[in-house]
């Protein structure tokens, strides 16, 4: 699973971040190979994951944002065993630890707001050792370089990405991919 994620993102470094289910069909039809699902519920998650996988894409579910699931190990185990996404995205250290114990591909999402959140985020990553990191906002090349240097964990940058130039700068700074909800960028 780990190698598959890295192979796919290397071939197609733009990740379709779906924050509105009205955009799901466009994401599935885009050249992206990976979808980050940022919306959904206990009622539709299985069907969404099934549709994405049937289209030959990988899907990583941001479990913190799914309605109807608690943010605990039981929900994580249920999603992993019954819905079967390719991996999980979370901001919660406890879920990262549990996901690693269950051998789930885990992406730790960090919001970098200031120097303190950068320092705290790096400490957290060193402890949790996720398979990949997603930092937001993603348009901070200096921060991307710092997190790469300090953690040595593959990094995806997301949030506030407006155009092709942002994607190029993110990749030049050392990110392996850029996640965005902007549909026009999915087509690059």
C-alpha positions in Angstrom: 0.0 0.0 0.0 2.8 2.4 0.9 4.6 1.9 -2.3 1.4 2.3 -4.3 0.7 5.7 -2.8 4.2 7.0 -3.6 4.1 5.6 -7.1 0.8 7.2 -7.8 1.7 10.6 -6.4 5.0 10.5 -8.3 3.1 10.0 -11.6 0.4 12.5 -10.8 1.4 14.9 -8.0 -1.9 16.8 -7.9 -4.4 15.3 -5.5 -8.1 16.0 -5.9 -9.4 17.2 -2.5 -13.2 16.7 -2.6 -14.9 18.9 -0.1 -18.3 18.9 -1.8 -19.9 15.7 -3.2 -21.1 17.7 -6.2 -17.4 17.7 -7.3 -16.9 14.0 -6.9 -17.7 13.1 -10.5 -15.3 15.7 -11.8 -12.6 14.4 -9.5 -13.2 10.8 -10.8 -13.0 12.0 -14.4 -9.8 14.1 -13.8 -6.3 12.9 -14.5 -5.6 12.8 -10.8 -4.9 9.3 -9.4 -5.6 10.1 -5.8 -8.6 11.7 -4.1 -8.6 13.1 -0.5 -12.2 12.9 0.7 -13.1 15.8 3.0 -16.8 15.2 3.2 -19.2 12.4 3.7 -21.2 10.5 6.3 -21.9 7.2 7.8 -24.7 6.9 5.2 -22.7 7.5 2.0 -19.1 6.8 2.7 -19.1 3.1 1.5 -20.7 4.1 -1.8 -18.3 7.0 -2.4 -15.2 4.8 -1.7 -16.6 2.1 -3.9 -17.2 4.5 -6.8 -13.7 6.0 -6.6 -12.1 2.6 -6.5 -14.2 1.3 -9.3 -12.8 4.2 -11.4 -9.3 2.9 -10.7 -8.3 5.7 -8.3 -7.1 5.7 -4.7 -9.1 7.4 -2.0 -7.9 8.6 1.4 -10.7 9.5 3.9 -10.3 12.4 6.3 -11.9 10.6 9.2 -12.2 13.7 11.3 -14.6 15.3 8.8 -16.9 12.3 8.3 -20.4 12.9 9.8 -21.8 10.2 12.1 -18.5 8.6 13.1 -16.9 9.3 16.4 -13.3 10.3 16.3 -11.9 7.2 18.0 -10.3 3.8 17.3 -13.6 2.0 17.0 -14.7 4.3 14.1 -11.2 3.9 12.5 -11.4 0.1 12.7 -14.9 0.1 11.3 -13.9 2.3 8.3 -10.8 0.3 7.7 -12.5 -3.1 7.8 -15.9 -2.3 6.3 -15.4 0.6 3.9 -11.8 -0.1 3.0 -10.4 3.2 1.7 -6.7 3.2 0.7 -5.8 5.2 3.8 -6.9 7.7 6.4 -6.2 11.4 7.0 -6.4 12.8 10.5 -5.1 15.6 12.7 -5.4 13.4 15.8 -2.2 11.8 17.2 -4.2 9.1 19.0 -5.8 8.0 15.7 -2.4 8.0 14.0 -1.0 5.6 16.6 -4.1 3.3 16.3 -3.9 3.4 12.5 -0.3 2.4 12.5 -1.1 -0.5 14.8 -3.8 -1.6 12.3 -1.4 -1.3 9.4 -3.5 1.5 7.8 -1.7 4.0 5.6 -2.0 7.3 7.5 -1.6 10.9 6.5 -1.2 13.4 9.3 -2.8 16.7 8.5 -1.2 19.8 10.1 -2.3 23.4 10.1 0.7 25.7 10.3 -0.5 29.0 11.5 2.7 30.4 13.2 6.1 29.5 14.5 4.7 27.7 17.5 2.3 25.5 15.4 5.3 24.7 13.1 7.4 23.6 16.1 4.6 21.7 17.7 3.8 20.0 14.4 7.3 18.8 13.8 7.5 17.4 17.3 4.2 15.6 16.7 5.4 14.1 13.4 8.6 12.8 15.1 6.5 11.0 17.7 3.7 9.7 15.5 5.8 8.9 12.3 2.9 8.9 9.8 3.3 7.5 6.3 2.9 11.0 4.9 2.1 14.6 6.0 -0.3 17.1 4.6 0.4 20.7 5.7 -2.0 23.6 5.3 -1.9 26.2 3.9 0.2 24.7 1.2 1.6 27.9 -0.3 4.6 28.2 2.1 7.7 27.0 0.3 10.0 27.9 3.3 7.8 25.9 5.7 7.7 22.9 3.3 11.5 22.9 3.2 11.7 23.1 7.0 9.2 20.3 7.6 11.0 18.1 5.0 14.4 18.7 6.5 13.2 18.2 10.1 11.0 15.1 9.6 12.2 13.3 6.5 8.6 12.2 5.9 6.9 12.7 2.5 4.8 15.8 2.4 1.8 16.9 0.5 0.9 20.6 0.6 -2.8 21.7 0.5 -4.9 24.8 1.0 -4.9 28.2 -0.8 -3.4 26.7 -3.9 -4.6 29.0 -6.7 -2.8 28.1 -9.9 -0.1 26.1 -11.7 2.7 28.3 -10.4 1.7 27.5 -6.8 1.9 23.8 -7.6 5.3 24.2 -9.3 6.6 26.2 -6.2 5.3 23.5 -3.8 7.0 20.7 -5.7 10.3 22.7 -6.0 10.2 23.2 -2.3 10.2 19.5 -1.7 6.6 18.4 -1.5 5.7 15.2 -3.3 2.2 16.5 -4.1 -0.3 19.2 -3.9 -3.9 18.7 -2.7 -6.5 21.1 -3.9 -10.2 21.5 -4.2 -9.8 23.8 -7.2 -11.2 21.7 -10.1 -9.3 23.5 -12.8 -6.0 22.5 -11.1 -7.0 18.9 -11.2 -6.7 19.1 -14.9 -3.1 20.1 -15.0 
